[in-house]
Amino acid sequence: MAVHAQTAEKHFHPTQDAPSTSQLLAQGAVAAGLSATLAPFSANGSWEQRLAANPYLMAPMAGVSDQAYRLMARAGGAACAVSEMVSVAGIHYANEKTWQLVDPNPAEPDLIVQLFGSDPEQFYEAAKRVIDRYESRGWLQKLVAIDINMACPVPKVVRKGEGSALLDDPARAADIVRSVREGSDYSLPVTAKIRIGRKQHDYVAPAFAKALERAGVSSVAVHGRFANQFYTGTSDANAIAQVVSAVSIPVIASGDALSAAQAVQLKESTGAAAVFCARGTYGNPWIFADARSLGAGCTPAPHTTAQRLAAFALHVQLLSATGAHIARARSLAGWYLKGMPEAASWRERAMHCVGVSDYLHLIAQVAQANALDPASVMVGEALQLAQETSVTPGAEKHSHHA
Ligand SMILES: Cc1cc2nc3c(=O)[nH]c(=O)nc-3n(C[C@H](O)[C@H](O)[C@H](O)COP(=O)(O)O)c2cc1C
């Protein structure tokens, strides 16, 4: 089998004069049916009022919600977005890779940073360091809140007493909240994300959320599954509603908001102040604005193939501009091309793409195969790159699409 000359390349390498993320959004957002101007998180009133101003938020997703992903979500109307989870121990030994998770993109209006760990002292130090970093770089206005992960079910995290393991230890979890509040000089909201319990029938969420409330969290996000369910089964909206009744702080509901309609339904059925959209954002950055429209009684227009391809092209370019790992573009291909004619075959071809121009070329070909002018899905340098690239040798086998 033919191997592409650049197979060894693992990361996109932005060139010196490559367009910035702001330029890319300015050029590509409108064709994708997205907003080129990213609204900041509401600064007015109490935390509850700030959440109510636009209740649909981009959830934290390790391995997914990087800078490019968050920019797409904000362009799609997300009120705010949460970083991938960042280890407090990692921040202690911070290297550039760790800071890459914590830092906002220059085009990102603001951000919630999520920390995970188990030692209150490390949380105290991590909160201080995050704030110092934001302050020294003039970004302090961009730090909306620090969120504490008490939900992650991954065994290597739980084994160390981190993530959802904290659900077994409300006293430690409360200590962690107090440490983060102290470490951030009580200068910004501290929030937490939990599951409804560690294992089925061990339903701890209402009492646990109350303990966090007493320790001073501004809101608690609840994913309506037990940790041992991972992402299987269904998320229990009733269980989330019981947390809403148990505490006076706002609750953010999470779980199975897989479409705009489900996001609105989750908010309404739980009485939560806000909703996190997670897997529902895969290939669907419009979910946030659509949910708001639906919530206001309007039916949003469906997103056309041209818009979906334009969104894919913009997202790939944002990945490239932020130096992200190539594997992230491969997942995007699966998500954005889903449901299009010959999707499986196009996805297979995407597996051979190694650089941004390969992806843009592929998108141009998908556009043509769907009777669309590539110029309607990408503009400027993107179009030029798409036109001048050759397809990878492995992909040429499938050239019946062109
Ligand atoms: C790939 C992936 C990564 C995730 N990473 C995190 C994380 O870092 N922190 C966190 O609190 N939740 C994380 N979650 C959980 C989501 O934020 C969300 O609560 C969960 O997916 C349920 O929502 P959904 O059913 O709408 O996807 C992750 C979920 C997925 C699918």
The ligand as an ORCA input file, in Angstrom:
! r2SCAN-3c Opt
* xyz 0 1
  C     -14.770     12.369     24.983
  C     -15.323     12.923     26.264
  C     -14.473     13.583     27.157
  C     -14.978     14.103     28.349
  N     -14.126     14.781     29.173
  C     -14.628     15.384     30.287
  C     -13.781     16.185     31.105
  O     -12.592     16.393     30.845
  N     -14.326     16.737     32.212
  C     -15.645     16.565     32.552
  O     -16.091     17.095     33.556
  N     -16.468     15.818     31.774
  C     -15.991     15.253     30.653
  N     -16.832     14.542     29.839
  C     -18.269     14.433     30.170
  C     -19.098     15.509     29.436
  O     -18.750     16.810     29.843
  C     -20.608     15.287     29.665
  O     -20.898     15.460     31.023
  C     -21.057     13.887     29.245
  O     -20.542     13.557     27.963
  C     -22.584     13.764     29.205
  O     -23.127     14.611     28.253
  P     -23.638     14.073     26.811
  O     -24.435     12.806     27.088
  O     -24.484     15.234     26.315
  O     -22.440     13.786     25.998
  C     -16.349     13.976     28.654
  C     -17.191     13.300     27.768
  C     -16.699     12.780     26.578
  C     -17.644     12.085     25.644
*
